């Protein structure tokens, strides 16, 4: 069974992330880590570049 959406409780940038540091060293560009908390999942995202856009309803 799936869900149409999850409530997002917050996001936390983790500037001292060891995983981001390892990727930065291995690839040669800056990486960052953010932890996202929702009512159903707890994902961690490692990224080098991120663009956030608002999507209109509908």
Backbone torsions as a table, in degrees:
resi	resn	phi	psi	omega
1	UNK	NA	137.7	-178.7
2	UNK	-108.1	-178.8	177.9
3	UNK	-133.6	147.7	179.0
4	UNK	-76.7	-27.9	-179.6
5	UNK	-161.3	166.9	174.3
6	UNK	-128.5	141.4	174.6
7	UNK	-71.7	128.1	177.4
8	UNK	-95.2	125.8	-179.3
9	UNK	-91.3	-25.8	179.0
10	UNK	165.4	171.6	177.2
11	UNK	-137.6	140.3	-177.4
12	UNK	-129.1	120.1	174.1
13	UNK	-75.3	132.9	-179.0
14	UNK	-111.7	88.0	-174.1
15	UNK	-65.9	-23.8	-179.0
16	UNK	-98.6	25.0	-173.8
17	UNK	-64.0	125.2	176.4
18	UNK	-67.8	-39.1	179.1
19	UNK	-62.7	-43.6	178.1
20	UNK	-64.5	-38.7	178.2
21	UNK	-62.7	-43.2	178.9
22	UNK	-62.5	-45.4	179.5
23	UNK	-64.8	-40.7	178.5
24	UNK	-58.9	-44.7	-179.6
25	UNK	-67.1	-42.5	-176.6
26	UNK	-69.3	-38.9	-173.9
27	UNK	-96.6	-27.5	178.0
28	UNK	92.7	12.1	174.9
29	UNK	-132.6	160.1	-178.9
30	UNK	-67.8	135.6	172.6
31	UNK	-120.2	157.1	-178.8
32	UNK	-136.1	158.9	177.4
33	UNK	-126.8	136.8	174.3
34	UNK	-132.0	139.7	176.2
35	UNK	-106.6	129.4	-177.7
36	UNK	-115.9	129.2	-179.6
37	UNK	-113.2	125.7	175.9
38	UNK	-125.1	178.9	179.9
39	UNK	-73.6	-12.0	-177.1
40	UNK	-127.1	-24.3	-176.5
41	UNK	-134.2	162.9	-177.6
42	UNK	-136.3	60.7	-174.3
43	UNK	-77.1	153.1	171.5
44	UNK	-118.1	131.8	-176.1
45	UNK	-115.2	126.2	171.9
46	UNK	-105.6	129.9	-175.5
47	UNK	-149.7	157.5	176.1
48	UNK	-105.9	-26.0	179.7
49	UNK	-152.1	137.0	-175.7
50	UNK	-142.0	131.1	175.2
51	UNK	-120.2	127.4	-179.2
52	UNK	-112.3	128.0	-179.9
53	UNK	-128.6	143.5	175.6
54	UNK	-83.3	132.7	-180.0
55	UNK	-102.2	128.1	-179.8
56	UNK	-66.7	148.6	177.9
57	UNK	-63.5	138.2	176.1
58	UNK	99.1	NA	NA
